[in-house]
Amino acid sequence: MWPTQDDFAARWRAAAAEDAVLATFAGPWNLDFAIAGDRWSIGFRFVDGRMATVPSTSQFSFRAPDAAWAKFLEPTPPRHHHVILAMLARVPGCTVEGEMLAFVQHCHLVRRVLEIGKWLALGRALPVPAMLRPVAAEPEPALAPQGGYVTVGANQVFFEWAGSGQDVLCLHTAGADARQFHGLMRNAAITAGHRLVAFDLPWHGRSTPPAGSLPGGWRMTTERYVETIMGFIAAAGLRRPIVLGASMSGEICLELAYRHPEAFRAIIACEATDNIQGRQTPWSWHPQVNQTLFVPEWVHGLMAPQSPDTPCAEVLWHYAQGGPGVFWGDIHFYSGEWDARDRVGGIDTARCPLFMLTGEYDYSCTAEMSEATAAKIPGARFQRMNGLGHFPFAENPALFAEYLMPVLLGLN
């Protein structure tokens, strides 16, 4: 539990007042909130974006049972206890009391204040690291990926590739782009026998919307997704690639296995299940919420706490760069339009091998959800990836490679 010394709250506020991360958010806004447990509450007040000495009446409280806070404070917390949005989604008794809009507008601040408190509670010396994660190792030396554009329907689609050998088509997650695969593209053991190819979906990254599109008008559907992928494969000249995806792109991997098994050497669907409920959030397309702050925060807790800070920071930066409503439009597919509960049992793994890999810390598509879907598909092979979250190839490419390489080598 949080330390009970009378001066801990004062030391916590003082550390927050000196924190370099919180200082970057200083500006014309005020906030009062509290962190609470079973029978205690600690208040925090920001005036003009800076920590004030004395808290006032809280606009909201983030409350969790003491038993949940005890797990949160472990150096490496168990899954679902590592960050507040995961706790809200999966831990009973965790709630936001008060103004939900105010919480959503400032949840990045609440998360940082809690990181500071945890750092102090664990007895660490100040200042608090910008991310409470292991520092990433230097990237492996490798050739930089090559890039270019192809025409897919009405869209000019940007793509990159690295390596040589069997084509591996890499599909990015919702609201992101092909940069998520740069870590894998630097892995010489993978690129020695495989050509990794990744493209930015239309409206994403370096693939701009087609002429005449209205800002905010993007909506992903199953039909559009399959059509885009198959169109890219033809335009880029890929021949029976292995397909790798996660989250939204893990779902479409299952659809590709069902519709076009003959087109692929194998399918590797990460963080995938036949139906996801409850992950569309109105806050990612709300006029009073800054999506460049909220969307990265919404996905932050989907990564494992062990994943190194550099690739995790890159994931969050990519999400901060999304176009207006693009993330919302992708989640329209991921947790809305997509429903393959009546189809996955028809996937023929004899025609196209199917591997399903899901990270331990993914609370959106849990390992149990993926395993249950795999059980419906004769011949599908499921593996839980310990120490990984929802963005395995992006948040910790070195660890993900340890799970990926045996699959790729087994297909040779």
Secondary structure as UniProt FT lines:
FT   TURN            6..7
FT   HELIX           8..17
FT   HELIX           20..23
FT   TURN            24..25
FT   STRAND          31..36
FT   STRAND          41..47
FT   TURN            48..49
FT   STRAND          50..51
FT   STRAND          60..63
FT   HELIX           66..72
FT   TURN            79..80
FT   HELIX           84..90
FT   TURN            92..93
FT   STRAND          95..98
FT   HELIX           100..121
FT   TURN            122..123
FT   STRAND          146..152
FT   TURN            153..154
FT   STRAND          155..163
FT   STRAND          166..171
FT   TURN            174..175
FT   HELIX           178..181
FT   HELIX           182..185
FT   HELIX           188..191
FT   TURN            192..193
FT   STRAND          194..199
FT   TURN            202..203
FT   TURN            205..206
FT   TURN            211..212
FT   TURN            215..216
FT   HELIX           222..236
FT   STRAND          242..246
FT   HELIX           248..259
FT   HELIX           261..263
FT   STRAND          266..270
FT   HELIX           282..285
FT   TURN            287..288
FT   HELIX           291..300
FT   TURN            301..302
FT   TURN            305..306
FT   HELIX           309..320
FT   TURN            324..325
FT   HELIX           326..332
FT   HELIX           333..337
FT   TURN            341..343
FT   HELIX           344..346
FT   TURN            349..351
FT   STRAND          354..359
FT   TURN            360..361
FT   HELIX           367..375
FT   TURN            378..379
FT   STRAND          381..385
FT   TURN            386..387
FT   HELIX           392..395
FT   HELIX           397..410
//
